[in-house]
Amino acid sequence: MDRRDLHRIGGVLWEIAPSGGMRVPGRVYATPEMLSDLLADNALVQVANVAHLPGIVGYSCAMPDIHWGYGFPIGGVAAFDPAEGVISPGGVGYDINCGVRLLRADLTRDDVLPRIEPLVRALLKHVPSGVGSSGPLRVTGEEFDRVLVEGASWAVARGFGTPRDLELLEENGCLPGADPARPGQRARQRGRDQLGTLGSGNHFVEIGVVDEVYDAEAVGAMGIETDQVTVMIHSGSRGFGHQVCDDSLRIMLDASRRYGIALPDRQLCCAPLASPEGRGYFGAMAAAVNYAFANRQLIAARVRQAFAEVLGAASGEAVETVYEVAHNIAKWEWHVDPAAVAAAEAKGALNGTGTRARPPKPRRLCVHRKGATRAFPPGHPEVPARYRAVGQPVLIPGDMGRCSYVLVGRERAMLETFGSACHGAGRLLSRKAAERLARDRDLVGEMRRRGVVVMAGSRGTIAEEMPEAYKDVSTVVEAVVTAGLAAKVARMRPLGVIKG
């Protein structure tokens, strides 16, 4: 695919016209400057491939942090009709319900900076990280089943947090439809001792400080202000979710053949939503989603423990949840067909009415978000009451050397992207390429000179996650804002980070 395959709709929106077996167009949000990286990465081919899947509604969408993934691109969004559509493990990913929680602390930069190094060290002690890391909890049998069904509420019921946390999590920290009998024994073995652990790769806990505010009403609703300390937790379903995906792919490859689904890429293997295989995958995936919700709830409790240990008990008690979003998930939601919205708006423009067309009636769809986040607007009934006037918080972490953002969803996202926005900066370099670039460099020293204390289980992890490995998150956020999918609320700068 090259630049000639992209038609500019306007602003930062580009379209890939249907060709071959594509059932709908592909749509990509990107500034012109981003296109060379997108074309070199070949992720746009994956956008077009997703458009081949049966029952896809409207468009195959991609956010500006798009990069190459398994089957779907990371940054991909697609919704499917319940009767004709499919569900695909590649549209969710291996790290099922990888997501981000934002916490706020009743502390300022000056309160934390003199103790930042011991605080980061305490986080590294209390939050096990790295490949195969395990925590102090050992959950088996019926108790493990409860984790898979109850999600974050399981952790709260055992003293790890409060009911107020649950009110501020996507899906209240529990996705309906989980079937604890679906995940295999290998998945259960991998997951039973990994609750409360960070994992590896791009997972992190980051202490930051709010250095710029863009929306006074929204930050007021979130209880944050300039110079306030925040914490971001980025983790998922660990080895449990990875194994659920791996096991499901084998089932779905067979199902794709049996149901006669033509695939442009075998990594898009899938099954009809209404089929036994489709329902089985949803039940297993939802179990992994709930495992991840419980995992982040436990990590949040350990963050509070670290703050209390280093800065005093009152500091730990004053660390509160702002919001939590999921990145890799398939969910039943009510949405309009964005292609029908575009057609109605075009008709109004052609008729010279100068008025915005009434959107078509919403219908129930299965929305796949792969490296993308929900971005519901003000007034949406699924937005927590405290945020309903301003919109759902959208949490966009950047790399460990620059900054992260809080946004809020806007109505345009509901009309164009099934209520979705970007989930982060997006990688520019593969992990191996980043390691080569980092060779013979003192990355920890470089980060310290930037004012960021970084700790990890290995030097290799820090090399893979070096700032140059990622796009500039500010550019990605500006593309989302320009498109009208979300609006900026606040920016945070990192002070200390532990990496997985």
C-alpha positions as semicolon CSV with decimal commas, in nm:
position;residue;x (nm);y (nm);z (nm)
1;M;0,000;0,000;0,000
2;D;0,123;0,353;-0,078
3;R;0,008;0,714;-0,055
4;R;-0,205;0,677;-0,370
5;D;-0,430;0,431;-0,187
6;L;-0,530;0,701;0,063
7;H;-0,795;0,962;-0,010
8;R;-0,805;1,262;0,221
9;I;-1,156;1,315;0,355
10;G;-1,053;1,630;0,536
11;G;-0,830;1,748;0,818
12;V;-0,661;1,441;0,969
13;L;-0,905;1,183;0,825
14;W;-0,802;0,954;0,538
15;E;-0,990;0,677;0,362
16;I;-0,886;0,352;0,195
17;A;-1,148;0,276;-0,072
18;P;-1,287;-0,080;-0,083
19;S;-1,107;-0,313;-0,321
20;G;-1,085;-0,687;-0,362
21;G;-1,279;-0,850;-0,079
22;M;-1,314;-0,536;0,135
23;R;-1,675;-0,498;0,253
24;V;-1,632;-0,143;0,385
25;P;-1,375;0,135;0,350
26;G;-1,085;0,175;0,590
27;R;-1,050;0,504;0,776
28;V;-0,733;0,636;0,936
29;Y;-0,676;0,941;1,156
30;A;-0,329;1,088;1,100
31;T;-0,154;1,412;1,023
32;P;0,020;1,424;0,682
33;E;0,355;1,408;0,865
34;M;0,259;1,073;1,020
35;L;0,183;0,901;0,689
36;S;0,539;0,805;0,594
37;D;0,582;0,608;0,917
38;L;0,240;0,444;0,876
39;L;0,314;0,337;0,519
40;A;0,657;0,202;0,612
41;D;0,504;-0,002;0,897
42;N;0,244;-0,168;0,666
43;A;-0,021;-0,129;0,938
44;L;-0,253;0,026;0,678
45;V;-0,260;-0,311;0,502
46;Q;-0,402;-0,452;0,823
47;V;-0,669;-0,179;0,828
48;A;-0,776;-0,294;0,481
49;N;-0,761;-0,660;0,583
50;V;-0,999;-0,604;0,875
51;A;-1,248;-0,454;0,630
52;H;-1,284;-0,802;0,470
53;L;-1,447;-0,956;0,777
54;P;-1,816;-1,057;0,761
55;G;-2,069;-0,830;0,926
56;I;-1,834;-0,535;0,975
57;V;-2,028;-0,211;1,016
58;G;-1,937;0,129;0,874
59;Y;-1,559;0,134;0,852
60;S;-1,244;-0,040;0,962
61;C;-1,099;0,241;1,176
62;A;-0,746;0,324;1,290
63;M;-0,631;0,579;1,546
64;P;-0,320;0,798;1,498
65;D;-0,111;0,574;1,726
66;I;-0,159;0,286;1,479
67;H;0,123;0,038;1,425
68;W;0,164;-0,322;1,316
69;G;-0,011;-0,580;1,531
70;Y;-0,135;-0,939;1,526
71;G;-0,417;-0,951;1,270
72;F;-0,571;-0,616;1,356
73;P;-0,334;-0,320;1,372
74;I;-0,265;-0,183;1,718
75;G;-0,484;0,125;1,719
76;G;-0,759;-0,056;1,526
77;V;-1,133;-0,034;1,592
78;A;-1,409;-0,235;1,424
79;A;-1,771;-0,312;1,511
80;F;-1,976;-0,611;1,401
81;D;-2,343;-0,684;1,353
82;P;-2,478;-0,946;1,600
83;A;-2,646;-1,155;1,330
84;E;-2,392;-1,142;1,047
85;G;-2,074;-1,040;1,225
86;V;-1,778;-1,222;1,375
87;I;-1,554;-1,203;1,677
88;S;-1,177;-1,232;1,631
89;P;-0,902;-1,285;1,891
90;G;-0,675;-1,079;1,666
91;G;-0,913;-0,786;1,718
92;V;-0,854;-0,801;2,093
93;G;-0,493;-0,910;2,114
94;Y;-0,279;-1,130;2,335
95;D;-0,275;-0,895;2,634
96;I;-0,652;-0,900;2,686
97;N;-0,771;-0,588;2,869
98;C;-0,434;-0,426;2,884
99;G;-0,540;-0,089;3,022
100;V;-0,451;0,220;3,222
101;R;-0,563;0,349;3,560
102;L;-0,498;0,707;3,666
103;L;-0,463;0,785;4,037
104;R;-0,429;1,125;4,200
105;A;-0,236;1,191;4,520
106;D;-0,303;1,473;4,765
107;L;0,057;1,583;4,717
108;T;0,253;1,837;4,514
109;R;0,578;1,807;4,323
110;D;0,768;1,962;4,616
111;D;0,619;1,703;4,853
112;V;0,744;1,411;4,641
113;L;1,061;1,525;4,467
114;P;1,295;1,497;4,769
115;R;1,178;1,135;4,818
116;I;1,130;1,034;4,456
117;E;1,411;0,777;4,447
118;P;1,300;0,581;4,757
119;L;0,941;0,608;4,635
120;V;1,026;0,453;4,299
121;R;1,229;0,185;4,477
122;A;0,929;0,109;4,703
123;L;0,707;0,072;4,397
124;L;0,956;-0,173;4,247
125;K;0,951;-0,369;4,573
126;H;0,573;-0,381;4,615
127;V;0,472;-0,430;4,250
128;P;0,645;-0,741;4,108
129;S;0,750;-0,685;3,748
130;G;0,921;-0,856;3,459
131;V;0,862;-1,167;3,247
132;G;0,692;-1,443;3,448
133;S;0,683;-1,232;3,764
134;S;0,462;-1,367;4,042
135;G;0,304;-1,202;4,344
136;P;0,232;-1,306;4,702
137;L;-0,128;-1,410;4,621
138;R;-0,196;-1,771;4,523
139;V;-0,551;-1,805;4,392
140;T;-0,682;-2,144;4,283
141;G;-1,004;-2,340;4,244
142;E;-1,335;-2,170;4,316
143;E;-1,162;-1,853;4,435
144;F;-0,992;-1,819;4,096
145;D;-1,333;-1,859;3,930
146;R;-1,462;-1,569;4,139
147;V;-1,177;-1,350;4,013
148;L;-1,278;-1,430;3,655
149;V;-1,644;-1,351;3,715
150;E;-1,623;-1,058;3,960
151;G;-1,315;-0,869;3,836
152;A;-1,208;-0,569;4,041
153;S;-1,494;-0,616;4,289
154;W;-1,332;-0,943;4,396
155;A;-1,023;-0,747;4,505
156;V;-1,224;-0,473;4,676
157;A;-1,425;-0,733;4,872
158;R;-1,094;-0,862;5,010
159;G;-0,978;-0,521;5,130
160;F;-0,777;-0,407;4,828
161;G;-0,944;-0,073;4,768
162;T;-1,290;0,070;4,821
163;P;-1,627;0,056;4,641
164;R;-1,559;0,411;4,521
165;D;-1,280;0,269;4,302
166;L;-1,532;0,051;4,120
167;E;-1,752;0,346;4,028
168;L;-1,461;0,497;3,834
169;L;-1,355;0,196;3,625
170;E;-1,473;0,116;3,274
171;E;-1,757;-0,140;3,308
172;N;-1,720;-0,080;3,685
173;G;-1,429;-0,324;3,665
174;C;-1,636;-0,626;3,556
175;L;-1,736;-0,729;3,202
176;P;-2,058;-0,937;3,193
177;G;-2,057;-1,269;3,013
178;A;-1,742;-1,424;3,161
179;D;-1,741;-1,804;3,164
180;P;-1,474;-1,935;3,405
181;A;-1,509;-2,284;3,256
182;R;-1,380;-2,167;2,916
183;P;-1,013;-2,089;2,989
184;G;-0,797;-2,402;2,978
185;Q;-0,588;-2,551;3,254
186;R;-0,265;-2,404;3,118
187;A;-0,414;-2,053;3,131
188;R;-0,527;-2,107;3,489
189;Q;-0,182;-2,232;3,587
190;R;-0,017;-1,925;3,437
191;G;-0,261;-1,686;3,600
192;R;-0,300;-1,821;3,951
193;D;0,011;-1,653;4,098
194;Q;0,038;-1,342;3,875
195;L;-0,239;-1,128;4,026
196;G;-0,103;-0,796;4,145
197;T;0,197;-0,804;3,909
198;L;0,302;-0,563;3,638
199;G;0,444;-0,797;3,377
200;S;0,696;-0,703;3,109
201;G;0,726;-0,502;2,788
202;N;0,557;-0,163;2,785
203;H;0,382;-0,207;3,120
204;F;0,469;0,050;3,384
205;V;0,380;0,243;3,697
206;E;0,459;0,611;3,651
207;I;0,462;0,890;3,909
208;G;0,389;1,216;3,734
209;V;0,297;1,576;3,802
210;V;0,030;1,787;3,633
211;D;0,215;2,063;3,451
212;E;-0,057;2,205;3,227
213;V;-0,436;2,231;3,250
214;Y;-0,657;2,292;2,945
215;D;-1,012;2,250;3,081
216;A;-1,090;2,391;3,424
217;E;-1,435;2,230;3,451
218;A;-1,306;1,883;3,364
219;V;-1,006;1,892;3,599
220;G;-1,241;2,013;3,871
221;A;-1,460;1,708;3,818
222;M;-1,152;1,484;3,829
223;G;-1,010;1,649;4,140
224;I;-0,673;1,733;3,985
225;E;-0,487;2,062;3,950
226;T;-0,157;2,206;3,836
227;D;0,147;2,077;4,028
228;Q;-0,048;1,780;4,168
229;V;0,113;1,436;4,179
230;T;-0,049;1,155;3,978
231;V;0,019;0,786;3,920
232;M;-0,052;0,589;3,602
233;I;-0,072;0,208;3,608
234;H;-0,042;0,027;3,275
235;S;-0,087;-0,350;3,289
236;G;-0,319;-0,627;3,171
237;S;-0,415;-0,991;3,209
238;R;-0,059;-1,125;3,221
239;G;0,010;-1,487;3,123
240;F;-0,353;-1,579;3,177
241;G;-0,481;-1,354;2,899
242;H;-0,192;-1,449;2,671
243;Q;-0,276;-1,817;2,705
244;V;-0,649;-1,756;2,655
245;C;-0,567;-1,584;2,325
246;D;-0,323;-1,855;2,219
247;D;-0,571;-2,133;2,290
248;S;-0,853;-1,945;2,116
249;L;-0,655;-1,889;1,797
250;R;-0,632;-2,262;1,735
251;I;-1,008;-2,297;1,778
252;M;-1,080;-1,996;1,557
253;L;-0,856;-2,113;1,271
254;D;-1,063;-2,430;1,249
255;A;-1,388;-2,235;1,288
256;S;-1,298;-1,996;1,004
257;R;-1,257;-2,290;0,768
258;R;-1,572;-2,464;0,890
259;Y;-1,790;-2,156;0,845
260;G;-1,637;-2,074;0,506
261;I;-1,494;-1,736;0,608
262;A;-1,241;-1,611;0,354
263;L;-0,948;-1,451;0,535
264;P;-0,693;-1,216;0,377
265;D;-0,466;-1,302;0,672
266;R;-0,492;-1,614;0,888
267;Q;-0,420;-1,396;1,192
268;L;-0,774;-1,261;1,146
269;C;-0,923;-1,604;1,219
270;C;-1,269;-1,564;1,366
271;A;-1,611;-1,719;1,416
272;P;-1,967;-1,588;1,389
273;L;-2,073;-1,407;1,704
274;A;-2,373;-1,636;1,740
275;S;-2,176;-1,960;1,691
276;P;-2,064;-2,189;1,975
277;E;-1,703;-2,094;1,902
278;G;-1,785;-1,723;1,903
279;R;-1,975;-1,744;2,229
280;G;-1,701;-1,960;2,378
281;Y;-1,430;-1,710;2,290
282;F;-1,633;-1,422;2,432
283;G;-1,677;-1,610;2,760
284;A;-1,304;-1,685;2,786
285;M;-1,205;-1,334;2,680
286;A;-1,442;-1,175;2,935
287;A;-1,284;-1,393;3,204
288;A;-0,942;-1,254;3,107
289;V;-1,084;-0,900;3,099
290;N;-1,202;-0,944;3,458
291;Y;-0,867;-1,094;3,560
292;A;-0,700;-0,775;3,432
293;F;-0,945;-0,551;3,618
294;A;-0,864;-0,740;3,939
295;N;-0,492;-0,721;3,863
296;R;-0,490;-0,341;3,830
297;Q;-0,701;-0,309;4,144
298;L;-0,438;-0,505;4,336
299;I;-0,155;-0,298;4,184
300;A;-0,337;0,021;4,287
301;A;-0,350;-0,109;4,646
302;R;0,026;-0,172;4,634
303;V;0,088;0,178;4,498
304;R;-0,097;0,313;4,802
305;Q;0,118;0,089;5,021
306;A;0,438;0,227;4,867
307;F;0,326;0,589;4,917
308;A;0,234;0,516;5,280
309;E;0,571;0,349;5,344
310;V;0,779;0,636;5,204
311;L;0,563;0,944;5,262
312;G;0,346;0,845;5,559
313;A;0,019;0,664;5,613
314;A;-0,193;0,969;5,532
315;S;-0,029;0,997;5,190
316;G;-0,118;0,639;5,103
317;E;-0,480;0,688;5,210
318;A;-0,504;1,003;4,995
319;V;-0,416;0,823;4,669
320;E;-0,750;0,798;4,488
321;T;-0,871;0,663;4,155
322;V;-0,952;0,916;3,883
323;Y;-1,053;0,665;3,614
324;E;-0,950;0,344;3,437
325;V;-0,982;0,248;3,070
326;A;-0,938;-0,077;2,880
327;H;-0,734;-0,103;2,559
328;N;-0,770;-0,457;2,423
329;I;-1,130;-0,571;2,445
330;A;-1,445;-0,674;2,254
331;K;-1,770;-0,543;2,404
332;W;-2,140;-0,514;2,332
333;E;-2,232;-0,147;2,298
334;W;-2,499;0,066;2,130
335;H;-2,377;0,269;1,832
336;V;-2,484;0,427;1,508
337;D;-2,343;0,319;1,172
338;P;-2,078;0,587;1,100
339;A;-2,109;0,536;0,724
340;A;-2,481;0,614;0,750
341;V;-2,396;0,925;0,956
342;A;-2,150;1,042;0,689
343;A;-2,404;0,979;0,412
344;A;-2,675;1,175;0,597
345;E;-2,439;1,466;0,662
346;A;-2,325;1,468;0,298
347;K;-2,687;1,472;0,183
348;G;-2,760;1,769;0,409
349;A;-2,459;1,954;0,270
350;L;-2,560;1,881;-0,089
351;N;-2,913;2,003;-0,020
352;G;-2,766;2,327;0,108
353;T;-2,956;2,307;0,434
354;G;-2,656;2,407;0,642
355;T;-2,792;2,195;0,927
356;R;-2,648;1,884;1,082
357;A;-2,835;1,569;0,982
358;R;-3,005;1,363;1,251
359;P;-2,791;1,051;1,311
360;P;-2,940;0,709;1,242
361;K;-3,081;0,504;1,527
362;P;-2,817;0,325;1,744
363;R;-2,805;-0,052;1,741
364;R;-2,628;-0,316;1,945
365;L;-2,285;-0,400;1,804
366;C;-1,979;-0,595;1,914
367;V;-1,698;-0,338;1,920
368;H;-1,339;-0,459;1,897
369;R;-1,082;-0,213;2,031
370;K;-0,724;-0,325;1,980
371;G;-0,484;-0,070;2,127
372;A;-0,763;0,189;2,136
373;T;-0,968;0,331;2,420
374;R;-1,332;0,413;2,479
375;A;-1,410;0,787;2,452
376;F;-1,776;0,842;2,540
377;P;-1,907;1,202;2,536
378;P;-2,086;1,418;2,793
379;G;-2,433;1,292;2,878
380;H;-2,367;0,929;2,787
381;P;-2,537;0,701;3,043
382;E;-2,228;0,477;3,076
383;V;-2,008;0,768;3,187
384;P;-1,982;0,783;3,569
385;A;-2,214;1,042;3,722
386;R;-1,929;1,266;3,841
387;Y;-1,800;1,295;3,482
388;R;-2,127;1,295;3,289
389;A;-2,128;1,672;3,241
390;V;-1,773;1,681;3,100
391;G;-1,734;1,342;2,926
392;Q;-1,553;1,018;2,997
393;P;-1,186;1,056;3,093
394;V;-0,958;0,926;2,818
395;L;-0,611;0,835;2,946
396;I;-0,325;0,864;2,696
397;P;0,019;0,766;2,831
398;G;0,329;0,869;2,641
399;D;0,684;0,738;2,665
400;M;0,876;0,753;2,992
401;G;1,072;1,063;2,892
402;R;0,809;1,306;2,767
403;C;0,452;1,337;2,894
404;S;0,104;1,183;2,921
405;Y;-0,243;1,330;2,879
406;V;-0,594;1,318;3,015
407;L;-0,865;1,390;2,760
408;V;-1,244;1,361;2,761
409;G;-1,459;1,197;2,495
410;R;-1,662;1,400;2,247
411;E;-1,978;1,336;2,045
412;R;-1,781;1,315;1,719
413;A;-1,629;0,989;1,841
414;M;-1,979;0,840;1,875
415;L;-2,058;0,939;1,516
416;E;-1,731;0,827;1,354
417;T;-1,533;0,573;1,560
418;F;-1,784;0,384;1,776
419;G;-1,693;0,607;2,069
420;S;-1,317;0,544;2,043
421;A;-0,988;0,735;2,055
422;C;-0,616;0,655;2,064
423;H;-0,462;0,471;2,361
424;G;-0,104;0,599;2,368
425;A;0,184;0,725;2,160
426;G;0,234;0,416;1,942
427;R;0,567;0,253;1,868
428;L;0,805;0,381;1,603
429;L;1,078;0,120;1,654
430;S;1,060;-0,252;1,713
431;R;1,198;-0,373;2,043
432;K;1,508;-0,515;1,869
433;A;1,567;-0,188;1,684
434;A;1,539;0,004;2,011
435;E;1,790;-0,230;2,176
436;R;2,036;-0,170;1,892
437;L;1,994;0,207;1,922
438;A;2,044;0,191;2,299
439;R;2,367;-0,007;2,278
440;D;2,649;0,154;2,480
441;R;2,415;0,425;2,612
442;D;2,347;0,496;2,978
443;L;1,970;0,529;2,947
444;V;1,911;0,546;3,323
445;G;2,159;0,832;3,344
446;E;2,002;1,004;3,042
447;M;1,658;0,982;3,202
448;R;1,790;1,112;3,533
449;R;1,930;1,417;3,354
450;R;1,579;1,472;3,216
451;G;1,451;1,467;3,572
452;V;1,302;1,116;3,561
453;V;1,406;0,830;3,791
454;V;1,366;0,498;3,607
455;M;1,397;0,151;3,759
456;A;1,332;-0,190;3,608
457;G;1,420;-0,553;3,653
458;S;1,662;-0,544;3,359
459;R;1,853;-0,302;3,139
460;G;1,697;-0,468;2,834
461;T;1,349;-0,356;2,933
462;I;1,463;0,006;2,964
463;A;1,632;-0,016;2,623
464;E;1,316;-0,153;2,457
465;E;1,112;0,130;2,610
466;M;1,349;0,419;2,538
467;P;1,167;0,742;2,441
468;E;1,292;0,727;2,080
469;A;1,105;0,396;2,035
470;Y;0,773;0,585;2,043
471;K;0,595;0,857;1,849
472;D;0,561;1,193;2,020
473;V;0,237;1,150;2,218
474;S;0,163;1,523;2,189
475;T;0,141;1,489;1,811
476;V;-0,086;1,186;1,841
477;V;-0,312;1,368;2,088
478;E;-0,334;1,674;1,864
479;A;-0,455;1,452;1,578
480;V;-0,731;1,309;1,799
481;V;-0,829;1,658;1,917
482;T;-0,826;1,798;1,562
483;A;-1,055;1,515;1,455
484;G;-1,298;1,609;1,732
485;L;-1,288;1,265;1,895
486;A;-1,171;1,398;2,232
487;A;-1,065;1,721;2,403
488;K;-0,755;1,789;2,612
489;V;-0,794;1,825;2,989
490;A;-0,446;1,805;3,143
491;R;-0,085;1,707;3,075
492;M;0,142;1,519;3,317
493;R;0,523;1,505;3,315
494;P;0,697;1,196;3,456
495;L;0,902;1,212;3,774
496;G;0,965;0,842;3,834
497;V;0,885;0,518;3,651
498;I;0,910;0,146;3,710
499;K;0,905;-0,065;3,394
500;G;0,789;-0,423;3,351
